[in-house]
Amino acid sequence: MLPPSTAQQAARQIESIIQRVSEIILGKEDVVRLAVTCLLARGHLLFEDQPGVGKTMLSQSLAQALGLGFRRVQFTSDLLPADILGASIYDRDTAAFHFHRGPVFTQVLLADEINRATPKTQSALLEAMEEGKVTADGATHALPEPFFVIATQNPSTQIGTFMLPESQMDRFLMRLALGVPDRNAERALLEGQERREMLRGMQAAMSLLELQQLQTWTRAVHASPALLDYLQDLLASSRVQGHGLSPRAGLALLAASRAWALLRGRAMVLPEDIQAVAVPVMGHRLEHAMDGVTGVEFARQLIAETPLP
């Protein structure tokens, strides 16, 4: 079990990252906290929102504040899997094929407008997101650590989009919406320094080893038997029509809850930690679980109706 003093130290380190990113992304500290939670839990993040609200800027800010490598891929209908993963190219000098790595070989990958690409190209990320590796021509290539995918998705009502399959959606630990800033934050944005200039001057607030230590501490946050009973009650309640949360979704919810508890300086998970991350973790996994109710609405209903331990 993680010592309470270690959890408090971790919370101070995490807070420095949140504050650094929040200097760039104004008025959205709650979303920044959830994004950092997703990274600590070793998950991947899906943004579903309108263009121009700062999703790309948040992704770059988070990578730069942590000193991580960053690559952006613009997904389009003609994008091929090899454009993301890489391809083997014949070298005349050596008379052999050599694998040339694609942009997926980075620590933070922004998959911009992921649902504009065909399902075949979308699925190219599945192995990378799930196992942290890429297989090409029978050879396996490990991805950097940490490997964090931040994908953005256009509303499915827009022309030229392909709905993400449930297997792809399940690879994302959380789905968030950034939304427009409030009036005060928007005014500060209009009157302040250009955000890209600020981003260029941003210094990393943490080393790679410190981030990896935080991820290790996240896994050591204690979850009591009573807490696991509560988690299982949520999972069972979601399966009323046979299309509820899977065991993998339960593991995702537990991982996110541990990360949120550490962010709050606690060495054990409380029910309020599960409740804090439940909607971002469960909402996109419950879209088709109950007729006439959206996934977000169903997730909130589960939280409201499931008794606390």
C-alpha positions in Angstrom: 0.0 0.0 0.0 1.2 3.5 -0.8 2.3 5.5 2.2 0.1 8.6 2.8 3.2 10.9 2.7 4.1 9.6 -0.7 0.6 10.2 -2.0 0.7 13.8 -0.7 4.1 14.3 -2.4 2.6 12.9 -5.7 -0.3 15.3 -5.4 2.0 18.3 -5.2 3.9 17.1 -8.3 0.7 16.5 -10.2 -0.6 20.0 -9.2 2.5 21.6 -10.7 1.6 20.0 -14.1 -2.0 21.0 -13.9 -1.2 24.6 -13.1 1.4 24.8 -15.9 -1.1 23.6 -18.5 -3.9 25.7 -17.1 -1.8 28.8 -17.9 -2.2 28.0 -21.6 -5.7 26.5 -21.5 -7.8 29.1 -19.6 -10.9 28.3 -17.6 -10.7 24.5 -18.2 -8.9 23.2 -15.1 -11.4 20.5 -14.5 -10.8 19.0 -18.0 -7.0 19.4 -17.6 -7.3 17.4 -14.3 -9.1 14.6 -16.0 -6.6 14.5 -18.9 -3.7 14.2 -16.4 -5.7 11.5 -14.6 -6.0 9.6 -17.9 -2.3 9.8 -18.5 -1.4 8.6 -14.9 -3.7 5.7 -15.3 -1.9 4.7 -18.6 -5.0 5.2 -20.6 -5.9 7.0 -23.8 -8.1 10.1 -24.3 -10.9 10.9 -26.8 -12.1 14.4 -27.2 -15.5 14.9 -28.9 -16.1 18.6 -29.5 -16.4 21.4 -32.0 -13.3 22.7 -33.8 -11.4 25.7 -32.4 -11.9 25.2 -28.6 -8.2 24.3 -27.9 -8.0 20.5 -28.1 -4.7 20.5 -30.0 -3.3 23.2 -27.8 -4.1 21.2 -24.6 -2.4 18.1 -26.1 0.7 20.1 -27.0 0.7 21.8 -23.6 0.5 18.6 -21.7 3.3 17.0 -23.7 5.5 20.0 -23.3 4.8 20.4 -19.5 5.9 16.8 -19.1 8.9 17.0 -21.5 7.4 14.3 -23.8 7.8 13.8 -27.5 4.7 14.9 -29.5 3.5 14.1 -33.0 0.2 15.1 -34.7 -1.5 13.1 -37.4 -4.4 14.6 -39.4 -6.8 11.8 -40.2 -8.4 12.0 -43.6 -10.4 9.5 -45.8 -7.3 8.7 -47.8 -5.0 8.0 -44.9 -3.5 4.5 -44.9 -2.4 2.4 -41.9 1.2 2.6 -43.1 1.0 6.4 -42.9 0.6 6.0 -39.1 2.5 2.9 -38.3 5.3 3.0 -40.8 6.3 0.6 -43.7 9.1 -1.7 -44.8 11.1 -0.1 -47.7 13.6 -2.0 -49.9 17.2 -0.9 -49.6 19.2 -1.6 -52.7 22.5 -1.2 -51.0 21.8 -4.0 -48.5 19.3 -5.9 -50.6 16.9 -6.1 -47.7 13.8 -4.5 -46.4 14.1 -2.0 -43.6 11.2 -0.8 -41.4 10.8 3.0 -41.4 8.9 4.1 -38.3 5.7 6.1 -38.7 4.5 9.0 -36.5 3.0 6.5 -34.0 6.5 6.1 -32.5 6.2 9.0 -30.1 5.2 9.5 -26.5 2.1 11.7 -27.1 0.2 11.1 -30.4 -2.6 13.5 -31.4 -4.9 11.6 -33.7 -6.8 14.6 -35.1 -10.3 14.0 -36.4 -9.9 10.3 -36.1 -13.4 9.5 -37.4 -12.7 11.1 -40.8 -10.5 8.1 -41.6 -11.8 4.7 -42.8 -12.4 1.9 -40.3 -9.4 0.1 -41.7 -7.1 3.0 -40.8 -8.8 3.6 -37.4 -8.1 -0.1 -36.5 -4.4 0.4 -37.2 -4.1 2.0 -33.8 -5.8 -0.8 -31.9 -2.7 -2.9 -31.2 -0.6 0.2 -30.5 -3.1 1.5 -28.0 -3.8 -1.8 -26.3 -0.3 -3.4 -26.2 2.1 -0.6 -26.8 3.7 -2.2 -29.8 3.5 -2.3 -33.6 3.8 -5.5 -35.7 5.0 -5.2 -39.3 6.1 -8.0 -41.6 6.2 -10.4 -38.7 8.5 -8.2 -36.6 7.4 -6.5 -33.4 8.5 -2.9 -32.6 8.0 -1.5 -29.1 6.5 2.0 -28.8 8.1 4.6 -26.5 7.1 4.8 -22.8 4.8 6.3 -21.9 2.6 6.0 -25.0 -0.4 8.3 -24.8 -3.0 8.7 -27.6 -5.2 11.8 -27.6 -7.8 11.6 -30.3 -10.3 14.2 -31.4 -13.6 13.2 -33.0 -16.0 15.3 -35.1 -19.8 15.0 -34.3 -21.1 11.9 -36.2 -23.7 14.2 -37.8 -21.0 15.8 -39.9 -20.6 14.7 -43.5 -17.5 12.5 -44.2 -17.2 10.9 -40.9 -17.0 7.1 -40.0 -18.5 6.0 -36.7 -15.8 4.6 -34.4 -16.6 0.9 -33.7 -17.2 -0.1 -30.1 -13.9 -2.0 -30.0 -12.1 1.2 -30.9 -14.1 3.3 -28.4 -13.3 0.8 -25.6 -9.6 1.5 -26.1 -10.1 5.0 -24.8 -10.1 5.3 -21.1 -12.0 8.6 -21.1 -14.1 10.7 -23.5 -14.2 14.4 -22.7 -15.5 17.6 -24.2 -13.5 20.8 -23.7 -16.2 23.2 -24.6 -15.9 27.0 -25.0 -14.4 29.0 -22.1 -16.6 31.1 -19.8 -16.8 34.8 -20.5 -14.0 35.8 -18.1 -11.6 33.2 -19.4 -12.4 34.1 -23.0 -11.7 37.8 -22.2 -8.3 36.9 -20.7 -7.6 34.8 -23.8 -8.5 37.8 -26.1 -6.4 40.3 -24.1 -3.5 38.0 -23.2 -0.4 36.8 -25.0 -0.7 34.6 -28.0 -1.0 31.0 -26.7 1.5 29.5 -29.2 4.2 32.0 -28.1 3.5 31.0 -24.5 3.8 27.3 -25.5 7.2 27.8 -27.1 8.5 29.3 -23.9 7.0 26.6 -21.6 9.6 24.6 -19.6 9.0 21.0 -18.5 7.8 20.8 -14.9 8.7 17.1 -14.5 11.2 14.6 -15.8 10.4 11.3 -17.6 11.5 9.3 -14.6 9.3 11.4 -12.3 6.3 10.8 -14.5 7.0 7.0 -14.6 7.2 7.0 -10.8 3.8 8.7 -10.6 2.3 6.1 -12.9 3.8 3.4 -10.7 2.5 5.0 -7.5 -1.0 5.2 -9.2 -1.1 1.4 -9.4 -0.2 1.1 -5.7 -3.2 3.2 -4.5 -5.2 0.9 -2.3 -8.8 -0.2 -3.2 -10.6 -1.9 -0.2 -12.9 -4.9 -0.6 -15.9 -2.6 0.2 -14.8 -0.2 -2.6 -14.6 -3.1 -5.0 -18.1 -4.2 -4.0 -19.3 -0.7 -4.9 -17.5 -0.9 -8.2 -19.0 -4.3 -9.0 -22.5 -3.0 -8.1 -22.1 -0.3 -10.7 -21.0 -2.8 -13.3 -23.9 -5.1 -12.5 -26.4 -2.3 -12.6 -25.3 -1.3 -16.1 -26.0 -4.7 -17.5 -29.8 -4.6 -17.2 -30.4 -5.1 -20.9 -27.3 -7.2 -21.7 -25.2 -4.4 -23.2 -23.6 -2.9 -20.2 -20.0 -2.4 -19.0 -17.5 -5.2 -19.7 -14.9 -6.4 -17.1 -12.3 -4.4 -19.1 -14.5 -1.3 -18.4 -14.4 -2.1 -14.7 -10.6 -2.3 -14.8 -10.5 1.1 -16.6 -12.8 2.7 -14.0 -10.6 1.3 -11.2 -7.4 2.6 -12.8 -8.9 6.1 -13.3 -10.2 6.1 -9.8 -6.8 5.3 -8.4 -5.2 8.1 -10.4 -7.9 10.6 -9.2 -7.3 9.6 -5.6 -3.5 10.1 -6.0 -4.2 13.5 -7.6 -6.2 14.4 -4.5 -3.3 13.2 -2.3 -4.9 10.0 -1.0 -3.3 6.6 -0.8 -6.7 4.8 -1.0 -9.7 5.0 -3.3 -12.9 6.4 -2.0 -16.4 6.1 -3.6 -16.2 9.8 -4.5 -13.1 9.1 -6.6 -15.1 6.6 -8.7 -18.0 9.1 -9.0 -15.6 11.9 -10.1 -14.3 9.8 -13.1 -17.4 7.6 -13.8 -19.1 9.7 -16.5 -15.9 10.3 -18.6 -15.0 6.6 -18.3 -18.4 5.0 -18.6 -20.3 7.4 -20.9 -18.9 6.4 -24.3 -19.1 2.7 -23.3 -22.8 2.9 -22.5 -24.1 4.6 -25.7 -26.2 1.5 -26.7 -26.7 0.0 -23.3 -30.3 1.4 -22.7 -32.9 2.4 -25.3 -33.7 6.1 -25.4 -31.0 7.2 -23.0 -27.5 8.5 -23.9 -24.4 6.9 -22.4 -23.7 10.0 -20.3 -27.3 10.1 -19.0 -27.1 6.4 -18.2 -23.8 6.8 -16.4 -25.2 9.6 -14.2 -28.2 7.5 -13.5 -26.0 4.6 -12.3 -24.1 6.9 -10.0 -27.3 8.4 -8.5 -29.0 5.0 -8.0 -26.2 2.7 -6.8 -26.0 2.6 -3.0 -22.8 3.7 -1.4 -20.8 1.1 0.6 
